[in-house]
Amino acid sequence: MKPKGEAGNDEAGAAVDHLAEAARLAEASDAFDAREILAQLNYRLSTVPTTGTPLLRSAFYFKEALRVALSPTGEALAPPVVSTSYDVVLKLGAYKAFSEVSPVLQFAHLTCVQAVLDELRAAGCIHVLDLDIGMC
């Protein structure tokens, strides 16, 4: 019997592998088989947005995006699970308190933002995806 952490990693790894296979099939214009894999993933990842690990949550969102891209009707994505305003206030308060105590966090943000701006200087358009994956 594997420890719980390893079982979660195995589940996440399998989900990512299935998702990659579905993407390969979709790229090869085999939408039927890709949708079949996505249906299996839909069953396995049904409770992930609220309870899964960050890797499983990101796999869930990518699965949904691929499902919509393969949809013949062009249906829209379901709205994401939104935290209550009280949860957001608590998270922001904790984040602010931590950043006041730790100058490392401020420096990390500054250097990350500067690196992104340097790389994207010539870009005409930028798309930012914030899935709130790391926040629990």
N, C-alpha and C positions, 0 to 999 in steps of 0.2 A: 504494500500500500504506500503510495507516494504522499509526502506532506502536502498540506493544502496549497501552499505557495507554488509548488511544482505543478500540481494539477491545474491551477489557474493559468500558469505559463503554457502548459501543453494545450489547454483549451484556446488560449489566445493565439498561439502559434498555428494551430489547426485552422482557426477562423481566418487568420491572415493568409495562410496558404490557399484556402478555398476562395478567398476574395481575389487573390492574385490570379488564380486559374480562371475565375469568372471574367476578370478583366482581359486576360489573354484571349479567351473565347470571343468576347465582345469585339476586341480589336480585329480578330480574324473573321468577323461578320457572322459568327455563329450565335446569334441572339437567343435562340431557343435553349441551347445547352447552358448558356450563361444565366438565363432566367431561372433555369432549373436549379443551378447551384445557389443562386440568390434566394430562392424559395427555401432551400434547406438552411441557409444562413439566417433567414428571417425567423425561422422556428427556433434556432439555437441562440440567437441574439435578441430575443424579444424583450427581455427585462434588463438588458445591458445599460441603456442610457441613464438609469438611476442607480444601479447597484454594481456595475462592472468595474474592472480595472481600467486605467487610462488607455491601455492598448486595445482592450475590447470595446471601449466606448468609441475610440477613433475608428475601429473596424466597422462598428455599427453605422457611423455617419457616412463612411465611404461606401458601405453596402447600399445605403439609402440613395446616395448620389448616383451610383451605378444603376440601381433599379430604375430611377427616374429617367436616366439617360437612355435606357433600353426600352422604356415604356412607349408603346405605339401611340398612346393618347397624349403624351407629354404632360402627365400629371405633375403637380407641384409637390415639393417636399413638405412633409408635415412640420408644423412649427416646432422648434426645439423646446425641450423641457426648460422652463424658466424658473430661476430661484425666486423666492419671495423677496420683497424689498428689504425685509428685516435680515434675511440671510446675506444679501449683498452688503448691507451696512456693516454687519459683523465682519465679513471678509475684508472689506475695505479698511475697517478700523484696525484689524489685526495686521494687515499688510502695511498700513501707515506706521503703526507702532514698531514693527520690525524694521522698516526702512529707516526710521529715525535712530534706532539703536545700532544698526549695521551699515557703515559706509560702503561695505563691499557690495551690497545690493544696488546702491545708487551708482557705483562705478560700473558694475556689470551692465546695468540698463543703459548707461551712457555709451559704453563701448559697443554694445550690441546694436543700438540704434545707429551709431555712427558707421559701423561696418555695413549695415543694411543700406543706409543712404549712399555710401561710397559705391557699393555694387550696383545700385539701381539708379545711379545718376543719369544715365542715358535712356532709361526706360520711359516710354511714352505713357504707360499705364501700369498700375500696380493693383493686384488683388490680394487682400489680406483676409485669411480665414482664422477666426478665433473661435475654436470649438470649446474653450474653457475646459480642456481635457485634464489639466493638472490640478484644477481646483476641486476639492472634495467637500 
